[in-house]
Amino acid sequence: MALTSGLFQCNDPKTWQRVSDVYWDVVASKGAKQSRLLELDKWYQKELPSCITARPEKSLTRDELVKLMEWKLQRGKFRPRLQQMASSNPESVVESCTRKAFQLLPNVSAAISELCQLKGIGPATASAVLAAGAPELTAFMADEAVESVPGLSPIQYNLKHYLRYLEELRRKSESLNTASGEKWTPHRVELCLWTWKVAQKLCPNLLSSLEDEEERPLKKLKTKQ
């Protein structure tokens, strides 16, 4: 499959898996210009979820929220003012607000609204908080992922647009689960869409093995740990 129409329209779980396999390679490529991106991404994708779920009640500390904001800004547009605003939230308020947000799930709308009460936190950053602790229910509102879903451009950074995006990712994850029998979550779908979009710009060679199987045998891509 040449994927000329984009990854989102693809229904082959194997293709999605091969895109997933090169995620860390793509992060490393993007991190060539943003020196802390790879380090922060490993923290966000691996360490932070473990910290959140290990607590009696899911929540984030202020330091974690500030670091999450740094990760988000490294991933996208750098806006230092947001970092400062996130830092200004009192520790007790961050812990209380994030705890309540996770308790409100599966009502994503209510959870996002709760998090947006924190200074410097809009729907996109709120979605990153939820995706770190509940990837089976939510996904980060990454620009590249949103742009990959037909009908969602231009991006609007509001709750209504996020919920439309999340619904599309949930449908896709359910479709991939049915076709593969594996565990696909909205967050995992989001990561693949981000990988595909960024790789097209920075390292298209990593996607070369996704050409039509009839034209070229698929080469197994090694996943970096």
C-alpha positions, 0 to 999 in steps of 0.5 A: 500500500503506497498510502498516498491518501495518508496513514489514517485511511489505512486499515492494515494493522501491520502497516500501523505497526511498522509505523509504530516501530520507527517512532523512536527513530523519528523522535531522535531525528526531530531531536537533532534540533531540539536537544532535550526532546528525546530525553523528555519524550522517553520520560513522558512516554515511559516514566510519567505514566508509571508514576501516575498509575503507581499513586493511590489516586492518579495525579501529577505533581507541579514539577511533573506538570512543568516538565510535561509542558516543556515536553509539549513545547519541544514537540511543537511551538516554543512559547516560554510564557506557557512554561512560566504560567504552568510553574506558577500553579501551587503544588496543592492546586496541581495535585488536587486538580489533576486528581479530580480530572482523572476521577472524572474519566471516562467523561473526557469533556469534564476532565479537560474542563477541570484541567483547564482551570490551571494557569497556562493549561489549555485543551491541548496540554490537558489532553497530554496530561490525560493521555499520560495516565489514561491512554486507553481513553484519551490521546494527546492533541498533537498538531501533526496527528490532528492534521492527519485526520480528514476534516479536522484542518485547520486546527482549533485549539478548543474542547469541541475540536479535541473531542471530534479528534478523539472520537476519530482516534477511538474509532480507528483504534477499535477498528485496528483492535478488531482487525489485529486482536492486539491492544490499540489505544487512541494514544497509540494511534496518535503516536503513529499519526505523529510519526508518519507526519514528522517522518515525511518531512524529516526522514522519509527513508524510514517510511520506504518499507511501507510501499506496496508489498507487490512492488517491494518486499517489506523490510522489517524495521528495528524498534529502538528501546 
